[in-house]
């Protein structure tokens, strides 16, 4: 099967969406499919075309940026040619350009599937508001034209202003979660490099430094945590400087972070590759996900932590609360409640063994090959419908 995958940002850009797309694309390629990624040339040092892990990557030239989006004048021509060459189309949303591609799939009777990752909330400002409205309109048109919409959980879909309008097209497929195997020696080396004083407990946060991630909730919760655990250390794994659209957010929080850094209670680890992430999780005692709004739909990092026997404290957001509810490895807190976050962290740390589930059983549900197989069944079913 020739599968065309389209998304605005692909690797090396780091987000839950791009990690999902990469894992699924690799799994489909391993299973014998021809996979092409059409994305933006958002970074000048990237090639316009290349092959990685058996996947063809085509990057459309970017004329300029509009808030977090990009304008690509030749995208339509590239999309038309590639849609003609492929059997099925998978679109990752939110994405401004998805509607035109979905229409092409509808007209050419090619199975077209949207994978919807989260609702879009842009930063304040007139330009961002206009961009937001444009993306909403295009996403809704894409939903009308597409044959099916995949999401991580029905919980999120029923609460999403977007997905709740298209429940008749909905397919629930869990996200792909996989980390490479690493040795005990590698884990110990990672610990000696990033926690040389062997501080504990280590609170992990794995995310882009972005407004919706709720970094300030963790910062406000730290004083209460440090009263009980004066040697605690927060390790922030993920990009944190010069994040597109998040520069002011970082600037606002950085003075307080600097204070905790100087006291030895906060450490930025930077953007970690998959092997480094596999070393990160065994070295933390708890993962926190204090996300604030519906731009967070699940939190893949929760499953990555759980399969490493690390409990989680997460916000009571639709979708985000599901990993803890399903697997019982942690606690759920009210959105934006720093006091509740502090209390939940302390409770889980003091009773950690009571929040550890069966990592193997959890991992099996999210294997990329398992997820790829679910997509194959969906593509086959749509092909039969369209032939009929």
C-alpha positions in Angstrom: 0.0 0.0 0.0 1.2 3.5 -0.9 0.5 5.8 2.0 0.7 9.6 1.9 1.1 11.3 5.3 0.7 15.0 5.6 1.5 17.3 8.5 2.8 20.8 9.0 5.8 20.0 11.1 7.8 16.7 11.0 11.0 15.6 12.6 13.4 17.0 13.8 10.6 19.3 15.2 9.7 17.9 18.6 6.1 17.6 19.8 3.7 14.8 20.6 2.2 15.1 17.2 5.5 14.8 15.3 6.6 11.9 17.5 3.3 10.1 16.9 3.6 10.6 13.1 7.2 9.4 13.1 6.5 6.3 15.1 3.5 5.3 13.0 5.3 6.0 9.7 8.2 3.9 10.7 5.9 1.0 11.8 4.0 1.2 8.5 7.2 1.2 6.5 8.5 -1.8 8.5 5.3 -3.6 7.6 6.0 -3.3 3.9 4.1 -0.1 2.9 5.5 2.7 0.8 5.3 5.8 3.1 5.7 9.4 1.9 5.7 12.4 4.3 4.7 15.7 2.9 5.5 18.5 5.3 7.0 22.1 5.5 10.5 23.1 5.0 10.3 25.0 8.3 14.1 24.9 8.9 16.6 26.2 6.4 19.2 23.5 7.0 16.9 20.7 6.2 16.9 19.1 2.7 13.8 19.5 0.5 13.7 15.8 -0.1 15.3 12.9 1.7 14.9 9.3 2.8 14.9 8.2 6.4 14.3 4.7 7.8 12.7 3.7 4.5 10.4 6.8 4.5 10.4 9.4 1.8 10.2 13.0 3.2 9.1 15.8 0.9 9.3 19.4 2.4 7.4 22.2 0.7 9.2 25.6 0.6 7.9 28.1 3.2 7.4 31.7 2.1 6.7 33.1 5.6 5.3 32.2 9.0 2.0 33.2 10.4 2.1 32.8 14.2 2.8 29.0 14.6 1.7 28.3 11.1 3.5 28.5 7.7 2.5 29.7 4.3 3.7 27.4 1.5 2.7 28.6 -2.1 3.7 25.4 -3.8 2.1 23.0 -1.3 -1.0 22.6 -3.5 0.9 21.4 -6.5 3.0 19.0 -4.5 -0.1 17.6 -2.8 -2.0 17.1 -6.0 0.9 15.2 -7.5 1.5 13.0 -4.5 -2.2 12.3 -3.9 -2.3 10.9 -7.5 0.6 8.7 -6.7 -0.7 7.1 -3.5 -3.4 4.7 -2.5 -4.5 6.3 0.9 -4.0 9.6 2.6 -3.5 10.3 6.3 -3.7 13.9 7.5 -2.5 15.0 10.9 -4.6 17.9 12.3 -4.6 20.7 13.3 -3.4 21.8 9.9 -4.4 24.7 7.6 -3.7 22.8 4.4 -5.7 19.7 5.2 -9.0 20.7 3.6 -7.7 20.9 0.1 -5.9 17.5 0.4 -9.1 15.9 1.9 -11.1 17.3 -1.0 -8.6 15.7 -3.5 -9.0 12.4 -1.7 -12.8 12.6 -1.8 -12.9 13.5 -5.5 -10.4 10.8 -6.5 -12.1 8.2 -4.2 -9.0 7.5 -2.2 -9.4 6.5 1.4 -8.7 9.7 3.4 -8.2 9.6 7.2 -7.7 12.5 9.6 -5.7 11.8 12.8 -6.8 14.6 15.1 -4.3 15.3 17.9 -5.7 18.3 19.7 -7.8 21.5 19.6 -5.9 24.6 18.5 -5.6 27.6 20.8 -3.3 30.3 19.5 -1.5 33.0 21.6 -3.3 36.3 22.3 -3.3 39.0 19.6 -5.3 39.9 16.5 -3.0 38.2 14.0 -3.1 34.9 16.0 -6.9 35.2 16.4 -7.3 35.5 12.6 -4.9 32.6 12.0 -6.9 30.6 14.5 -10.2 31.3 12.8 -8.7 30.4 9.4 -7.4 27.0 10.7 -10.7 26.3 12.4 -12.6 26.8 9.1 -10.1 24.7 7.1 -10.2 21.9 9.7 -14.0 21.8 9.6 -13.9 21.6 5.8 -11.3 18.8 6.1 -13.7 16.9 8.4 -16.5 17.2 5.9 -14.4 15.9 3.1 -12.5 13.1 4.9 -13.9 9.5 5.2 -12.9 8.9 8.9 -11.4 10.8 11.8 -9.1 9.0 14.2 -8.6 10.2 17.8 -6.8 8.8 20.9 -9.9 8.6 23.2 -13.6 9.0 23.0 -13.4 11.1 26.2 -11.5 13.8 24.4 -13.7 13.6 21.3 -16.9 14.1 23.2 -15.5 17.2 24.9 -13.8 18.7 21.8 -15.7 21.5 20.1 -14.3 20.1 16.8 -14.6 16.3 17.2 -18.0 16.3 18.9 -19.5 17.5 15.6 -18.2 14.4 13.8 -18.7 11.5 16.1 -20.3 9.5 13.3 -16.9 9.5 11.5 -14.9 8.7 14.6 -12.5 5.8 15.1 -10.6 5.5 18.4 -7.0 4.1 18.0 -4.5 4.4 20.8 -1.3 6.4 20.1 2.0 4.6 19.3 4.4 4.5 22.2 7.9 3.0 21.9 11.3 3.7 23.3 14.6 2.0 22.4 16.2 -0.5 24.7 19.0 0.9 26.9 21.4 -0.8 29.2 21.7 -0.4 33.0 25.1 1.2 32.5 23.6 3.8 30.1 20.9 4.6 32.7 23.6 5.0 35.4 25.8 7.2 33.2 22.8 9.4 32.5 22.1 9.7 36.2 25.7 10.7 37.0 25.7 13.3 34.3 22.4 15.0 35.1 22.0 14.2 38.8 25.6 14.1 40.2 24.5 14.8 43.8 22.0 11.9 43.6 19.1 14.1 44.7 15.7 12.5 45.3 12.9 12.5 44.7 13.4 13.5 41.0 10.2 15.0 39.5 10.2 14.7 35.7 8.4 16.9 33.2 8.7 16.0 29.5 7.4 18.6 27.2 8.0 21.6 25.0 8.2 24.8 27.1 4.8 26.0 26.0 1.9 27.9 27.6 -0.5 25.0 27.6 1.9 22.7 29.5 1.3 24.4 32.8 5.0 24.9 33.8 3.9 27.7 36.2 1.6 25.2 38.1 4.6 23.1 38.9 6.7 26.2 39.8 4.0 27.3 42.3 3.7 23.7 43.7 7.4 23.4 44.4 7.6 25.3 47.8 5.1 22.9 49.4 6.9 19.9 47.9 10.3 21.2 49.2 8.9 21.4 52.7 8.5 17.7 52.7 11.3 16.8 50.4 14.0 19.5 50.7 16.4 17.6 48.4 13.8 17.3 45.5 15.0 18.0 41.9 12.9 18.8 38.9 14.3 17.6 35.6 12.7 19.3 32.5 13.2 17.2 29.4 12.4 19.0 26.2 13.1 22.1 24.2 12.8 25.3 26.2 14.5 28.1 24.4 13.2 29.9 21.3 10.0 27.9 21.0 8.0 29.4 18.2 5.2 31.5 19.7 6.4 30.9 23.3 9.2 33.3 23.8 7.2 35.7 26.1 6.0 32.8 28.2 9.5 31.6 28.8 10.7 35.1 29.5 8.0 35.5 32.2 8.8 32.3 34.0 12.5 32.3 33.7 13.4 34.5 36.7 11.7 32.0 39.1 13.2 29.1 37.3 16.7 30.7 37.7 16.1 30.9 41.4 15.3 27.2 41.7 18.3 26.4 39.4 20.6 28.3 41.6 19.3 26.4 44.7 19.8 23.0 42.9 16.1 22.2 42.5 15.6 22.6 38.8 17.6 21.3 35.8 16.9 21.7 32.1 18.0 18.6 30.2 17.2 20.1 26.7 15.8 18.2 23.8 16.5 14.5 24.3 16.6 11.9 21.5 14.6 8.6 22.0 17.6 6.8 23.5 18.1 9.6 26.0 14.4 9.6 26.9 14.7 5.9 27.6 17.5 6.7 30.1 15.5 9.6 31.5 12.5 7.8 32.8 14.3 5.2 35.0 16.0 8.1 36.7 12.9 9.9 37.8 10.5 9.0 40.7 7.4 10.8 39.3 6.2 12.4 36.1 4.0 15.4 36.2 1.7 16.6 33.4 0.0 19.8 34.7 -1.5 20.8 31.3 -4.0 23.6 31.2 -6.2 23.2 28.1 -7.4 21.1 25.2 -4.3 21.6 23.1 -3.2 18.6 25.2 -5.3 15.6 24.2 -3.5 12.6 25.9 0.1 13.0 26.8 2.2 10.2 25.2 4.8 10.8 27.9 2.5 9.3 30.5 2.6 5.9 28.8 6.4 6.2 28.3 6.7 6.8 32.1 4.3 4.0 33.1 6.1 1.3 31.0 9.2 2.4 33.0 7.3 1.9 36.3 7.1 5.6 36.9 3.7 6.9 38.3 2.1 10.1 37.0 0.2 13.1 38.3 -1.9 14.6 35.5 -4.5 17.3 35.0 -8.2 16.4 34.9 -8.5 17.3 31.2 -10.5 15.1 28.8 -8.1 12.6 27.2 -5.2 13.6 29.4 -6.9 11.9 32.4 -7.4 8.6 30.6 -3.9 7.0 31.0 -4.2 7.3 34.8 -7.8 6.2 34.8 -7.1 3.2 32.6 -3.9 2.0 34.2 -4.2 3.3 37.8 -0.6 4.5 37.9 -1.0 7.9 39.6 -3.4 10.7 40.5 -5.5 13.2 38.6 -5.7 16.8 39.8 -8.0 19.8 39.1 -6.7 21.9 36.1 -4.3 24.6 37.2 -4.4 23.8 40.9 -0.9 24.1 42.2 -1.9 23.1 45.8 -3.5 19.9 44.5 -0.5 19.2 42.4 1.8 19.5 45.5 -0.4 17.3 47.6 -0.8 14.7 44.9 3.0 14.6 44.3 3.6 14.1 48.0 1.0 11.4 48.3 2.2 9.4 45.3 5.9 9.7 46.4 5.0 8.5 49.9 3.0 5.6 48.7 4.8 4.9 45.4 4.5 1.1 45.4 0.7 1.5 45.4 0.8 3.3 42.1 2.9 0.8 40.1 1.0 -1.3 37.5 2.0 -3.9 35.0 4.4 -2.2 32.5 4.4 -5.1 30.0 0.6 -5.2 29.9 0.4 -1.5 29.4 3.2 -1.4 26.7 1.4 -4.1 24.6 -1.6 -1.8 24.0 0.5 1.0 22.5 3.1 -0.8 20.4 3.6 1.0 17.1 3.0 -2.2 15.2 -0.3 -2.7 17.0 -1.3 0.8 16.1 -0.2 0.4 12.5 -2.2 -2.7 12.2 -5.3 -0.8 13.4 -4.7 1.8 10.7 -4.3 -1.0 8.1 -7.7 -2.4 9.0 -9.2 1.0 8.7 -7.6 1.7 5.3 -8.8 -1.7 4.0 -12.3 -1.2 5.3 -12.5 2.3 3.6 -11.1 0.8 0.3 -13.9 -1.8 0.3 -16.5 0.9 1.1 -15.3 3.0 -1.8 -15.1 0.1 -4.2 -18.7 -0.9 -3.2 
